Amino acid sequence: MRISGGGLSVAAVLWMWVAGAACAQVNVTTYHYDNLRTGWNRNETSLTQSNVGSGSFGLLATNPGLDGQIDAQPLIVSDVTIKGSVHNVAYVVTENDTVYALDASSGEVLLKRSLGTPVNAENFYYCNVDGDTVGIDSTPVIDPSSGLLYVIAYDWEKNTALYRLHELSPATLKDAVAPVVISASGTLTNGGAYPFDAAASRQRPALLLSGNTVYAGFGSWCDAGANDSRGWVLGWQAATLSPLAGNKLSDTRARSQNNYFLTAIWMSGYGLAANSSGSVYFVTGNSDYSGQSYNKVTNISESAAAMSADLSTLQSLFTPGDHAELDQNDGDFGSGGLMLLPRQRGDYPDLAAASGKDGNLYLLDADQLATKFGSYQIGGCWCGPSYFQGSDGVGRLVASGGSTLGVWKLKTDRKPSLHLEYQWNGVANEQSPGFFTTVSSNGTKSGSAVIWAVGRPTSSDDPSVDLYALNADTGQPLFSGEAGEWPNTSGNANIVPVVANGLVYVASDQMLTIFGPGGARHAKLPKIAAAARLKLPPGTHEVYGTVEYLKSAAIMIRKRDGVPLRLDAGDAMRNFRYAAAAIGHVLVARGTYDKAGVLHAESVLHAKDRSALWPADR
């Protein structure tokens, strides 16, 4: 793909999907390589099990000077003309509302553009899953036919948060058309209008370009503001940025038992998926913590869903039988993404896979999601699956819930026997809860398939993240090395490694690292200064602990030092700064103490179950 300031050359016609026929350069223009979200680059001719594991593979370059936390996956485009020179380019976006075009070999900054002023963390309920700002949260998408890059920025203007959809030239990072402020309206069950609320909506899932439409999903800020926040899927016509006439509001109830709505679409940053017919797939999260609000028409909480391309029709739905329990305990099926499998042999050629916080990986009929072929326990999944075919031509799923990466062989011979067959696991490094993978191979050539993963930090004292490479046939470790940092250990590092043209890219906090043959095997990276924790108002305290007792607003937690603490969550509930607590799980409470030593919490949010990841109480 050759892109210049004047647009695409004839070479753009020769652009190839990763799923297509091999050519000299692979372009990665969307999350997890394709709209199915397989995470499989099947045209990697340089990296093999042999040379990745030989000792000659390692760190080639790093750019530690980027201006913010990077939650999005890098995109890679070859032969882009920037300022008169042709480069292979890595596009990286930050939570500081900045888009970078970096040289894909050296990491050198070629272009940089700020899209606005990011929203400060103080403005979204003290949500503890990000750094100090939120700007560009999701992975952009590039249109292979036009070369245009689509990105959504979260801007703070006139004391108001808003989202803008941009259509940028990859050669200049200038807007090809005027950006649009995102707005929408849905109709509730009482006939009232529900307007899109940017302040109560988090745009985390990777963008999807399917047909001539750009799609985006929206969720919540840590379940806070649950009286206002509801899940959305919105779409716009590519090139013109005109919004679709229809949209999907995942919860249209006018009332709920606790005025708690949500049904967020967040998927830990995994992208909305689409099949060859243009149907759009996603997974939703929890809703009212009464467990009584699910409805397959008005509130599709805890469900995998398929929508028509125009977002007018809910075509298919799968809801686990324990959905009420998931809602009650913030079980969040929607913490993981949904992957569509390439067409398979057998009676059910179209399949889907998805898993969530409870660790059940569901194998589903993608044409009728309500048809479930099986469930498999993989560990809590703030993650998403990958797929590849082995040298035997048989498909395999890569699951990465809990602390373990596992490979499952797909058995499709007969209707009664359609199932997954467990093969092996690896990368057990306490990276709970889940992480992300990709796969590279030279088609189904023996000895070429490598699984790549990036582990999350295991301690607030060591915020480093590591890149792992494993033999996809056996699980044998081939490489591991430091690949970046994630100082905000109380929030998830949804890092997706990207493999293209013999190189591996990892984007983390303020840094892009590039690995390949001839690199340093055990390189030490420069340390990144963590953003300062948000200041608390005078007299306010912040405490982490495991829930031991729970009755309405009365909560007892056990702090890290073993000391019990009583909480009164009444204010947090009344002000909808309450993410439903669950016995045995961890929360973070902010508030003031009374004379009896009870913490009157103004907010109660979820936190990591691993105490090593908790910041110090204050």
C-alpha positions in Angstrom: 0.0 0.0 0.0 1.6 3.2 -1.1 0.1 6.3 0.4 1.2 9.9 -0.3 -0.1 13.3 0.6 -2.3 13.3 -2.5 -3.9 10.0 -1.8 -3.3 6.4 -2.8 -1.3 5.3 -5.8 -2.2 2.4 -8.1 -0.3 0.2 -5.7 -3.2 0.5 -3.3 -5.2 -1.8 -5.5 -2.7 -4.6 -4.7 -3.3 -4.2 -1.0 -3.9 -7.6 0.7 -5.8 -8.7 3.7 -3.7 -10.9 6.1 -6.2 -13.6 5.2 -5.5 -13.3 1.5 -2.7 -14.5 -0.8 0.9 -13.8 0.2 2.8 -10.8 -1.0 5.9 -8.8 0.0 4.4 -6.8 2.8 1.6 -7.5 5.3 -0.5 -4.5 6.4 -2.3 -4.6 9.7 -5.2 -2.3 9.3 -7.6 -3.5 12.0 -7.6 -5.0 15.5 -6.6 -8.7 15.6 -5.8 -8.6 11.9 -9.3 -9.2 10.4 -13.0 -8.6 11.1 -13.4 -12.1 12.4 -10.9 -11.0 15.1 -8.8 -14.3 14.7 -5.5 -12.7 15.7 -3.8 -14.8 13.1 -1.2 -13.5 10.6 -1.0 -16.4 8.3 1.5 -14.7 5.9 4.5 -14.4 8.2 7.4 -15.8 6.1 10.3 -14.6 8.2 9.6 -15.6 11.8 9.6 -19.4 12.6 9.7 -21.5 15.6 13.4 -22.1 14.9 14.7 -18.6 14.6 12.5 -17.1 17.3 13.9 -19.7 19.7 17.5 -19.8 18.5 18.8 -16.9 20.6 19.1 -14.5 17.7 15.7 -13.0 18.3 15.3 -9.9 20.6 14.7 -6.2 21.1 15.6 -4.1 18.0 14.3 -0.7 18.8 12.2 1.3 21.3 10.7 4.7 21.6 10.1 5.5 25.2 9.1 9.1 24.6 5.4 8.9 23.6 3.1 11.2 25.6 0.7 8.8 27.3 -0.6 5.4 28.2 -1.4 3.3 25.1 -4.5 1.1 25.4 -4.9 0.6 21.6 -3.2 -2.0 19.4 -0.7 -0.5 16.8 -1.6 -0.6 13.1 1.1 -1.3 10.4 1.0 0.1 6.9 3.8 -0.3 4.3 5.1 2.2 1.7 3.6 5.4 3.1 5.1 8.6 1.7 5.6 11.1 4.5 7.4 14.4 4.0 8.8 13.1 0.7 10.2 9.8 2.0 8.6 6.3 1.8 8.3 4.4 5.1 6.7 1.4 6.6 4.7 3.0 9.4 3.3 2.0 12.8 0.3 4.1 13.8 0.1 4.4 17.6 -2.5 6.4 19.6 -2.3 7.5 23.2 -4.7 8.4 26.1 -3.3 11.9 25.7 -5.4 12.3 22.5 -2.4 12.0 20.3 -1.9 10.1 17.0 1.6 9.1 16.1 3.1 7.8 12.8 6.3 6.0 13.7 8.9 4.4 11.4 8.0 0.7 11.7 11.6 -0.4 11.8 13.3 2.2 14.1 10.3 3.7 16.1 11.3 7.2 15.0 8.5 9.7 15.1 7.6 10.7 11.6 4.4 12.6 12.4 2.5 13.5 15.5 -0.9 15.2 15.9 -3.0 16.1 19.0 -6.7 15.7 18.4 -7.7 17.7 21.4 -7.5 18.0 25.2 -8.1 14.6 26.9 -10.5 14.2 29.7 -8.9 14.2 33.2 -9.6 11.1 35.3 -11.2 13.3 38.0 -14.1 13.7 35.6 -15.1 10.1 35.3 -15.9 9.0 38.8 -12.4 8.3 39.9 -12.5 5.2 37.7 -9.4 3.2 38.6 -8.9 1.4 35.3 -6.9 4.2 33.5 -4.1 6.6 34.1 -4.6 10.3 34.7 -6.3 11.0 31.4 -8.5 9.4 28.8 -8.1 10.5 25.2 -8.0 7.8 22.6 -9.0 4.5 24.3 -9.8 2.2 21.4 -7.9 0.8 18.5 -8.5 2.8 15.3 -9.1 1.2 11.9 -7.7 1.9 8.4 -9.8 1.5 5.2 -7.7 -0.5 2.8 -9.5 0.8 -0.2 -9.1 4.5 0.6 -6.2 4.4 3.0 -8.0 6.6 5.5 -7.6 6.1 9.2 -10.6 6.3 11.5 -10.1 7.1 15.2 -12.4 8.3 18.1 -11.0 10.9 20.5 -12.4 11.7 23.9 -12.1 15.5 24.3 -12.7 18.0 27.2 -14.2 21.3 25.9 -15.9 24.0 27.9 -16.1 21.8 30.9 -17.8 19.1 28.9 -16.7 15.6 27.7 -17.5 14.7 24.1 -16.4 12.1 21.6 -15.3 13.0 18.0 -14.9 10.6 15.1 -12.0 11.6 12.9 -11.1 10.5 9.4 -7.4 11.1 8.9 -4.9 10.9 6.1 -2.2 8.4 7.1 0.3 10.5 5.1 -0.4 13.7 6.9 -2.6 12.9 9.9 -4.9 15.8 8.8 -8.6 15.4 8.7 -9.9 14.3 5.3 -13.4 15.7 6.2 -14.5 17.6 9.2 -14.7 15.4 12.3 -18.1 14.7 13.8 -19.2 15.0 17.4 -20.8 11.7 18.3 -24.5 11.9 19.2 -27.4 9.4 19.1 -30.9 8.9 20.6 -32.7 5.7 21.6 -36.3 5.1 22.6 -37.0 3.7 26.1 -39.9 1.3 27.0 -42.0 4.3 28.2 -41.7 6.0 24.9 -39.2 8.6 26.2 -36.0 9.5 24.3 -32.6 8.5 25.8 -29.8 10.7 24.4 -26.2 9.5 24.1 -24.3 10.7 27.1 -20.5 11.1 26.5 -19.8 11.7 30.1 -21.3 8.4 31.1 -20.0 6.3 28.2 -16.6 4.8 27.6 -15.6 3.9 24.1 -13.2 1.0 24.7 -13.9 -1.7 22.0 -11.7 -1.5 18.9 -13.4 0.1 15.9 -14.8 -2.0 13.2 -14.9 -1.2 9.4 -17.3 -3.5 7.6 -18.6 -2.7 4.2 -18.7 1.0 4.0 -19.5 1.5 7.7 -17.4 2.3 10.7 -18.8 0.9 14.0 -18.1 1.6 17.6 -19.2 0.2 20.9 -19.6 2.0 24.2 -19.7 1.0 27.9 -19.4 2.6 31.3 -16.8 3.9 33.7 -16.3 1.1 36.2 -20.1 0.7 36.5 -20.2 4.1 38.1 -23.0 6.4 36.9 -25.1 3.3 36.3 -28.3 5.3 36.4 -27.1 7.1 33.3 -24.9 4.7 31.5 -26.2 2.2 28.9 -24.4 0.2 26.2 -24.5 1.4 22.6 -23.4 0.3 19.1 -23.2 3.2 16.7 -22.3 3.4 13.0 -21.2 6.0 10.5 -20.8 5.9 6.7 -17.1 5.8 5.8 -15.8 8.8 3.9 -18.7 11.1 4.8 -19.0 10.2 8.5 -22.8 10.4 8.2 -24.4 8.5 11.1 -26.5 5.4 10.4 -30.3 5.9 10.7 -30.4 3.0 13.2 -28.4 2.2 16.3 -28.4 -0.4 19.1 -29.2 0.6 22.6 -28.5 -2.5 24.7 -30.8 -1.6 27.6 -34.0 0.3 26.8 -35.8 -0.1 30.2 -37.3 3.0 31.6 -36.9 1.7 35.2 -35.0 -1.0 37.0 -35.1 -2.2 40.6 -32.1 -0.1 41.6 -32.2 2.4 38.7 -29.1 0.5 37.6 -28.9 0.0 33.8 -25.5 -0.5 32.1 -25.4 -3.6 29.8 -22.1 -2.2 28.7 -20.2 -3.1 25.6 -16.5 -3.0 26.5 -14.9 -6.5 26.0 -11.5 -5.3 27.5 -10.8 -3.5 24.2 -11.5 -6.4 21.9 -13.0 -5.3 18.7 -16.6 -5.6 17.5 -16.6 -8.5 14.9 -18.4 -8.9 11.5 -19.1 -11.8 9.3 -19.1 -11.9 5.4 -22.7 -10.8 5.4 -21.9 -7.7 7.5 -23.7 -8.8 10.7 -22.0 -7.1 13.7 -21.2 -9.2 16.8 -20.4 -8.2 20.4 -20.8 -9.2 24.0 -22.5 -7.3 26.8 -21.8 -6.9 30.5 -23.8 -6.8 33.7 -26.9 -4.8 34.5 -29.0 -4.2 37.6 -27.5 -6.1 40.6 -30.9 -7.3 41.6 -30.4 -10.0 38.9 -34.0 -9.4 37.8 -33.6 -7.0 34.8 -32.6 -9.3 31.9 -35.0 -9.4 28.9 -34.1 -10.6 25.5 -35.8 -7.6 23.9 -35.4 -4.7 26.3 -32.2 -5.5 28.2 -29.7 -8.0 26.7 -27.3 -8.0 29.6 -24.7 -10.8 29.9 -25.2 -11.9 26.3 -23.4 -12.5 23.0 -25.4 -10.7 20.2 -25.5 -10.4 16.4 -27.0 -7.3 14.8 -27.8 -6.5 11.2 -25.4 -4.3 9.4 -27.8 -1.3 9.6 -28.2 -1.9 13.3 -32.0 -2.1 12.9 -32.4 -5.8 13.9 -31.2 -8.1 16.6 -30.6 -11.2 14.6 -29.3 -13.7 17.2 -28.6 -13.9 20.9 -26.9 -16.2 23.4 -27.4 -15.7 27.1 -25.8 -18.0 29.7 -28.3 -19.8 31.9 -26.7 -18.2 35.0 -27.2 -14.7 33.8 -29.1 -13.6 37.0 -26.1 -14.7 39.1 -23.7 -12.9 36.8 -25.7 -9.7 37.1 -25.9 -10.0 40.9 -22.1 -10.6 41.3 -20.8 -8.4 38.4 -19.9 -11.6 36.6 -19.6 -9.7 33.3 -19.8 -12.0 30.4 -18.8 -8.9 28.4 -15.3 -8.6 30.0 -14.1 -10.8 27.0 -14.5 -10.4 23.3 -16.3 -12.6 20.7 -14.3 -14.2 17.9 -15.8 -15.5 14.7 -14.0 -18.6 13.3 -13.1 -18.9 9.6 -15.6 -21.2 7.8 -15.2 -24.8 8.9 -15.9 -28.2 7.5 -19.0 -30.1 8.8 -22.6 -29.4 9.5 -22.0 -26.1 11.3 -19.5 -24.1 9.3 -20.0 -20.8 11.0 -18.8 -20.8 14.7 -18.1 -18.2 17.4 -16.2 -18.3 20.7 -16.5 -16.0 23.7 -15.7 -16.0 27.4 -16.0 -13.6 30.4 -15.1 -13.1 34.0 -16.4 -16.5 35.2 -13.9 -18.2 32.8 -16.4 -20.2 30.7 -15.4 -20.3 27.0 -18.5 -20.9 25.0 -18.4 -22.4 21.5 -21.5 -21.2 19.6 -23.2 -21.4 16.3 -22.5 -18.0 14.8 -25.7 -18.2 12.6 -27.9 -19.0 15.6 -26.0 -17.9 18.7 -28.5 -19.6 21.0 -27.1 -22.9 19.8 -24.3 -23.8 22.2 -21.9 -26.7 21.4 -20.0 -26.6 24.7 -18.4 -24.6 27.4 -14.8 -25.0 28.7 -13.2 -23.5 31.8 -10.2 -21.3 30.9 -10.0 -19.0 33.9 -11.3 -15.5 34.4 -11.2 -13.7 31.1 -10.4 -10.0 30.7 -9.2 -11.2 27.4 -10.1 -12.5 23.9 -9.4 -15.7 21.9 -7.2 -16.2 18.8 -7.4 -18.8 16.1 -5.0 -20.6 13.7 -4.7 -23.8 11.6 -2.0 -26.3 12.4 0.1 -28.1 9.9 -2.6 -30.7 9.8 -5.1 -28.1 8.5 -7.3 -28.4 11.6 -8.4 -25.2 13.3 -7.3 -24.4 16.9 -8.4 -21.9 19.5 -6.0 -20.0 21.7 -7.5 -19.2 25.0 -5.8 -17.0 27.6 -8.0 -16.7 30.7 -6.6 -16.6 34.3 -2.9 -17.1 34.3 -2.7 -19.7 31.5 -2.5 -19.8 27.8 -4.2 -22.9 26.4 -4.7 -24.4 22.9 -7.8 -26.3 22.0 -8.3 -28.3 18.8 -11.5 -28.0 16.9 -13.4 -31.2 16.2 -16.1 -30.7 13.6 -16.5 -34.1 12.0 -20.1 -34.9 13.0 -23.0 -33.0 14.6 -22.9 -34.9 17.9 -19.2 -34.6 18.3 -18.6 -30.9 17.5 -16.4 -29.8 20.4 -13.0 -28.5 21.5 -10.2 -31.0 22.4 -7.7 -29.7 24.9 -4.1 -29.9 23.7 -1.6 -28.0 26.0 -1.1 -24.9 28.2 1.7 -22.6 29.1 2.8 -19.1 30.2 1.6 -19.7 33.8 3.0 -16.5 35.3 0.2 -15.3 37.6 -0.9 -12.8 34.9 -4.4 -13.1 36.1 -7.0 -12.2 35.1 -6.3 -13.0 31.4 -4.2 -11.5 28.7 -4.2 -11.2 24.9 -2.5 -13.3 22.2 -1.8 -13.3 18.5 -0.5 -16.1 16.2 1.9 -15.9 13.2 2.6 -18.6 10.7 3.5 -19.2 7.1 0.2 -20.7 6.2 0.1 -24.2 7.6 3.7 -24.8 7.0 5.2 -27.1 9.6 7.5 -25.3 12.1 6.2 -21.8 11.3 3.4 -21.3 13.8 4.3 -19.1 16.8 1.9 -17.9 19.5 2.7 -14.4 21.0 1.4 -13.1 24.3 2.0 -10.0 26.5 1.7 -10.6 30.3 0.3 -8.0 32.6 2.3 -6.8 35.7 2.2 -9.1 38.7 3.1 -6.5 41.3 2.8 -2.7 41.8 6.5 -2.9 42.7 7.4 -4.1 39.2 5.2 -2.6 36.5 7.1 -4.3 33.6 5.2 -6.3 30.9 6.8 -9.2 29.1 6.6 -10.5 25.6 6.3 -14.3 25.3 6.7 -16.5 22.2 5.6 -20.2 22.3 5.8 -23.1 19.8 2.1 -23.3 18.7 2.4 -27.1 18.3 3.8 -28.0 21.6 3.7 -25.0 24.0 7.5 -25.0 24.3 8.7 -21.5 25.3 10.8 -19.9 22.5 11.3 -16.4 23.9 10.5 -14.1 26.8 11.7 -10.6 27.4 10.8 -7.2 28.9 8.6 -5.4 26.4 7.3 -2.3 28.3 5.8 -1.0 31.4 2.3 -0.5 32.9 2.6 1.6 36.1 -1.1 1.8 36.6 -1.3 -1.8 38.0 -4.8 -1.3 39.4 -6.0 -1.1 35.8 -5.9 -3.7 33.0 -3.1 -3.6 30.4 -5.1 -4.8 27.4 -1.9 -5.1 25.3 -2.1 -7.0 22.0 1.2 -8.0 20.4 1.3 -7.3 16.6 3.4 -9.4 14.2 4.1 -8.1 10.7 6.9 -8.6 8.1 9.3 -10.3 10.5 8.9 -7.8 13.3 6.9 -7.8 16.6 5.4 -4.7 18.1 4.3 -4.0 21.7 2.7 -0.7 22.7 2.5 0.0 26.5 2.7 3.0 28.7 4.5 5.9 26.8 6.5 3.3 24.8 6.6 1.2 21.6 9.1 -1.7 21.4 10.0 -3.5 18.3 11.4 -7.1 18.3 12.9 -9.2 15.6 15.9 -11.4 14.4 19.2 -9.9 15.4 17.9 -8.1 18.4 19.1 -8.1 22.0 17.9 -11.2 23.7 17.8 -9.8 27.3 17.5 -6.0 26.8 16.7 -3.7 29.7 14.2 -1.0 28.9 14.3 2.6 30.2 12.0 3.2 33.2 8.9 5.2 32.7 7.7 7.7 35.3 4.2 6.8 36.5 1.6 9.4 36.5 0.8 10.8 39.9 -2.3 9.3 41.6 -5.3 11.5 41.6 -5.4 13.8 44.6 -8.2 13.1 47.1 -10.2 16.0 48.7 -9.1 16.9 52.2 -10.3 14.4 54.8 -11.1 11.7 52.2 -9.5 8.3 52.4 -9.0 5.5 49.9 -8.9 1.9 51.1 -8.6 -1.5 49.3 -10.0 -4.8 50.8 -11.7 -8.1 50.2 -15.4 -8.3 50.9 -16.3 -10.6 53.8 -19.8 -9.4 54.6 -22.5 -7.7 52.5 -26.0 -6.7 53.3 -27.4 -3.8 51.4 -25.2 -0.8 52.1 -23.4 -2.5 55.1 -20.1 -4.0 53.9 -17.2 -5.5 55.9 -13.9 -5.8 54.1 -10.5 -7.2 55.2 -7.7 -4.9 54.4 -4.3 -6.1 53.1 -2.9 -5.9 56.7 -5.6 -8.3 57.9 -7.5 -5.6 59.7 -11.3 -5.6 59.2 -13.1 -2.4 58.2 -16.8 -1.5 58.2 -18.1 0.4 55.2 -21.4 2.3 54.8 -22.0 2.4 51.0 -25.3 4.3 51.3 -23.9 7.6 49.8 -22.2 5.7 47.0 -25.4 3.8 46.1 -27.6 6.9 46.2 -25.2 8.8 44.0 -24.6 5.9 41.6 -20.9 5.6 42.3 -21.4 2.0 43.4 -20.1 -1.0 41.4 -21.9 -4.0 42.9 -19.7 -5.6 45.6 -19.4 -9.4 45.8 -18.2 -11.5 48.7 -14.7 -12.9 48.2 -13.8 -10.1 45.7 -12.0 -6.8 46.2 -13.3 -3.3 46.2 -11.7 0.1 46.6 -13.7 2.6 48.7 -13.3 6.3 49.0 -14.8 8.3 51.8 -14.5 9.7 55.3 -14.4 8.0 58.7 -16.9 8.7 61.5 -16.1 8.6 65.2 -16.8 4.9 65.3 -14.3 4.1 62.6 -16.8 3.3 59.9 -15.8 4.5 56.4 -18.8 6.3 54.8 -18.0 5.7 51.2 -18.8 8.2 48.5 -17.7 5.7 45.9 -17.2 1.9 45.9 -15.6 0.5 42.8 -14.0 -2.9 41.8 -10.3 -3.6 42.2 -7.9 -6.4 41.4 -8.2 -9.6 43.6 -4.4 -9.8 43.8 -3.3 -7.6 46.7 0.2 -7.3 45.1 -1.4 -5.0 42.5 -3.1 -2.6 45.0 -1.7 0.8 45.5 -1.1 1.9 49.1 -4.1 2.9 51.1 -4.2 6.6 51.9 
